[in-house]
Protein backbone atom coordinates (compact mmCIF):
# COMPACT_ATOMS: atom_id res chain seq x y z
CA UNK A 1 0.00 0.00 0.00
CA UNK A 2 1.28 3.45 -0.87
CA UNK A 3 1.61 6.13 1.84
CA UNK A 4 -0.97 8.34 0.15
CA UNK A 5 -3.53 5.52 0.12
CA UNK A 6 -2.91 4.72 3.80
CA UNK A 7 -3.27 8.39 4.74
CA UNK A 8 -6.62 8.45 2.90
CA UNK A 9 -7.80 5.31 4.73
CA UNK A 10 -6.74 6.72 8.10
CA UNK A 11 -8.38 10.06 7.30
CA UNK A 12 -11.61 8.32 6.30
CA UNK A 13 -11.67 6.46 9.61
CA UNK A 14 -11.43 3.00 8.01
CA UNK A 15 -11.41 0.11 10.46
CA UNK A 16 -7.80 -1.01 10.05
CA UNK A 17 -5.08 -2.11 12.43
CA UNK A 18 -1.70 -0.46 11.81
CA UNK A 19 1.24 -2.32 13.32
CA UNK A 20 4.77 -0.93 13.46
CA UNK A 21 7.07 -3.97 13.40
CA UNK A 22 10.29 -2.19 14.42
CA UNK A 23 12.03 -3.25 17.62
CA UNK A 24 10.87 -1.30 20.70
CA UNK A 25 14.05 0.79 21.03
CA UNK A 26 14.06 1.71 17.33
CA UNK A 27 10.35 2.54 17.52
CA UNK A 28 10.81 4.77 20.57
CA UNK A 29 13.65 6.74 18.94
CA UNK A 30 12.08 7.11 15.50
CA UNK A 31 9.13 8.73 13.79
CA UNK A 32 5.79 7.27 14.83
CA UNK A 33 2.28 7.08 13.49
CA UNK A 34 -0.31 7.98 16.10
CA UNK A 35 -2.57 5.23 14.79
CA UNK A 36 0.06 2.46 15.00
CA UNK A 37 0.65 -0.17 17.64
CA UNK A 38 4.24 -1.36 18.12
CA UNK A 39 4.60 -5.14 17.88
CA UNK A 40 8.16 -6.12 16.84
CA UNK A 41 8.57 -8.38 13.82
CA UNK A 42 9.39 -11.55 15.76
CA UNK A 43 6.54 -10.94 18.19
CA UNK A 44 4.09 -10.58 15.27
CA UNK A 45 4.71 -14.20 14.31
CA UNK A 46 4.18 -15.30 17.92
CA UNK A 47 0.97 -13.26 18.19
CA UNK A 48 -0.31 -14.81 14.95
CA UNK A 49 0.58 -18.36 15.99
CA UNK A 50 -1.29 -17.87 19.25
CA UNK A 51 -4.37 -16.42 17.53
CA UNK A 52 -3.98 -12.93 19.00
CA UNK A 53 -4.16 -11.03 15.70
CA UNK A 54 -7.54 -10.34 14.09
CA UNK A 55 -8.37 -12.23 10.91
CA UNK A 56 -11.54 -10.18 10.42
CA UNK A 57 -9.81 -6.80 10.18
CA UNK A 58 -7.34 -5.40 7.66
CA UNK A 59 -3.82 -5.12 9.09
CA UNK A 60 -1.21 -2.75 7.68
CA UNK A 61 2.40 -3.34 8.73
CA UNK A 62 4.94 -0.53 8.91
CA UNK A 63 8.71 -0.34 9.54
CA UNK A 64 11.41 2.22 8.76
CA UNK A 65 11.94 1.57 5.05
CA UNK A 66 9.47 -1.15 4.07
CA UNK A 67 11.59 -4.32 4.14
CA UNK A 68 10.61 -5.89 7.47
CA UNK A 69 6.96 -4.94 7.18
CA UNK A 70 6.87 -6.55 3.73
CA UNK A 71 8.28 -9.81 5.12
CA UNK A 72 5.71 -9.89 7.93
CA UNK A 73 2.84 -9.11 5.56
CA UNK A 74 3.89 -11.80 3.07
CA UNK A 75 4.22 -14.49 5.74
CA UNK A 76 0.94 -13.67 7.49
CA UNK A 77 -1.00 -13.31 4.23
CA UNK A 78 -0.05 -16.93 3.53
CA UNK A 79 -1.61 -17.81 6.90
CA UNK A 80 -4.95 -16.22 5.97
CA UNK A 81 -4.62 -12.68 7.29
CA UNK A 82 -6.00 -9.67 5.41
CA UNK A 83 -2.69 -7.85 5.57
CA UNK A 84 -0.70 -5.34 3.53
CA UNK A 85 2.49 -3.39 4.14
CA UNK A 86 3.33 0.28 3.78
CA UNK A 87 5.61 0.51 0.75
CA UNK A 88 8.68 2.51 1.73
CA UNK A 89 7.74 2.37 5.43
CA UNK A 90 7.96 5.43 7.65
CA UNK A 91 10.38 7.02 5.18
CA UNK A 92 7.56 7.12 2.61
CA UNK A 93 4.97 8.17 5.23
CA UNK A 94 7.09 11.19 6.23
CA UNK A 95 7.74 12.13 2.59
CA UNK A 96 4.04 12.03 1.63
Sine and cosine of phi, psi and omega as CSV:
sin_phi,cos_phi,sin_psi,cos_psi,sin_omega,cos_omega
0.00,0.00,0.68,-0.73,0.03,-1.00
-0.98,0.20,0.44,-0.90,-0.01,-1.00
-0.85,0.52,-0.67,0.74,-0.01,-1.00
-0.87,0.50,-0.70,0.72,0.01,-1.00
-0.89,0.45,-0.68,0.73,0.02,-1.00
-0.90,0.43,-0.66,0.75,0.03,-1.00
-0.88,0.47,-0.61,0.80,0.05,-1.00
-0.91,0.41,-0.68,0.74,0.00,-1.00
-0.91,0.42,-0.67,0.74,0.03,-1.00
-0.89,0.45,-0.72,0.70,-0.01,-1.00
-0.89,0.46,-0.52,0.85,0.00,-1.00
-0.99,0.11,-0.05,1.00,0.02,-1.00
0.96,0.29,0.45,0.89,0.02,-1.00
-0.87,0.49,0.54,-0.84,-0.02,-1.00
-0.99,0.12,1.00,0.09,0.01,-1.00
-0.79,-0.62,0.39,-0.92,0.07,-1.00
-0.94,-0.35,0.87,-0.50,0.03,-1.00
-0.97,-0.23,0.83,-0.56,-0.05,-1.00
-0.85,-0.52,0.85,-0.53,0.08,-1.00
-1.00,0.01,0.89,-0.46,-0.13,-0.99
-1.00,-0.08,0.18,0.98,0.05,-1.00
-0.94,0.34,0.41,-0.91,0.08,-1.00
-0.88,0.48,0.46,-0.89,-0.09,-1.00
-0.80,0.60,-0.72,0.70,-0.05,-1.00
-0.92,0.40,-0.64,0.77,0.04,-1.00
-0.91,0.41,-0.65,0.76,0.03,-1.00
-0.88,0.48,-0.73,0.69,-0.05,-1.00
-0.90,0.44,-0.55,0.83,-0.05,-1.00
-1.00,0.07,-0.33,0.95,-0.13,-0.99
-0.98,-0.19,-0.05,-1.00,0.11,-0.99
-0.89,0.46,0.55,-0.83,0.00,-1.00
-0.74,-0.67,0.44,-0.90,0.16,-0.99
-0.99,-0.16,0.77,-0.63,0.01,-1.00
-0.84,0.55,-0.55,0.84,-0.09,-1.00
-0.99,0.14,-0.14,0.99,-0.12,-0.99
-1.00,-0.02,0.52,-0.86,0.14,-0.99
-0.96,-0.29,0.67,-0.75,0.00,-1.00
-1.00,-0.05,0.92,-0.38,0.13,-0.99
-0.75,-0.67,0.96,-0.26,-0.04,-1.00
-0.81,0.59,0.45,-0.89,-0.08,-1.00
-0.72,0.69,-0.82,0.58,-0.01,-1.00
-0.87,0.49,-0.63,0.78,0.01,-1.00
-0.92,0.39,-0.52,0.86,0.03,-1.00
-0.86,0.52,-0.67,0.74,-0.01,-1.00
-0.92,0.38,-0.59,0.81,0.06,-1.00
-0.91,0.41,-0.73,0.68,0.01,-1.00
-0.85,0.53,-0.69,0.72,0.00,-1.00
-0.91,0.42,-0.70,0.71,-0.04,-1.00
-0.91,0.41,-0.42,0.91,0.01,-1.00
-0.99,-0.14,0.15,0.99,0.08,-1.00
0.95,0.31,0.42,0.91,-0.06,-1.00
-0.98,-0.17,0.17,0.99,0.11,-0.99
-0.93,-0.38,0.63,-0.78,-0.04,-1.00
-0.95,0.31,0.70,-0.71,0.09,-1.00
-0.99,-0.14,-0.11,0.99,-0.03,-1.00
-0.97,-0.25,0.26,0.97,-0.03,-1.00
-0.65,-0.76,0.63,-0.78,0.03,-1.00
-0.94,0.35,0.73,-0.69,0.04,-1.00
-0.91,-0.41,0.71,-0.70,0.10,-1.00
-0.89,-0.46,0.84,-0.55,0.04,-1.00
-0.99,-0.11,0.53,-0.85,-0.06,-1.00
-0.68,-0.74,0.56,-0.83,0.17,-0.99
-0.57,-0.82,-0.30,-0.95,-0.04,-1.00
-0.94,0.34,-0.78,0.63,-0.11,-0.99
-0.85,-0.52,-0.07,1.00,0.07,-1.00
0.95,-0.32,-0.14,0.99,-0.07,-1.00
-0.97,0.24,-0.82,0.57,-0.04,-1.00
-0.90,0.43,-0.66,0.75,-0.03,-1.00
-0.91,0.41,-0.51,0.86,0.06,-1.00
-0.93,0.37,-0.66,0.75,0.03,-1.00
-0.87,0.49,-0.74,0.67,0.00,-1.00
-0.87,0.48,-0.73,0.69,-0.03,-1.00
-0.88,0.48,-0.69,0.73,-0.01,-1.00
-0.88,0.47,-0.73,0.68,-0.03,-1.00
-0.90,0.43,-0.69,0.73,-0.06,-1.00
-0.97,0.23,-0.47,0.88,0.09,-1.00
-0.88,0.48,-0.63,0.78,0.03,-1.00
-0.91,0.41,-0.32,0.95,0.01,-1.00
-0.99,-0.15,0.17,0.99,0.12,-0.99
0.99,-0.14,0.13,0.99,0.01,-1.00
-0.99,0.11,0.56,-0.83,0.14,-0.99
-1.00,0.08,1.00,-0.04,-0.18,-0.98
-0.64,-0.77,0.63,-0.78,0.08,-1.00
-0.71,-0.71,0.17,-0.99,0.04,-1.00
-0.82,-0.57,0.43,-0.90,0.04,-1.00
-0.99,0.14,0.94,-0.34,0.01,-1.00
-0.88,0.47,0.81,-0.59,-0.02,-1.00
0.99,0.10,-0.07,1.00,0.06,-1.00
0.84,0.55,-0.48,-0.88,-0.02,-1.00
-0.90,0.44,-0.45,0.89,0.06,-1.00
-0.87,0.49,-0.69,0.73,0.03,-1.00
-0.94,0.33,-0.62,0.78,0.00,-1.00
-0.87,0.50,-0.71,0.70,-0.01,-1.00
-0.92,0.39,-0.57,0.82,-0.06,-1.00
-0.97,0.24,-0.37,0.93,-0.07,-1.00
-0.96,0.27,0.00,0.00,0.00,0.00
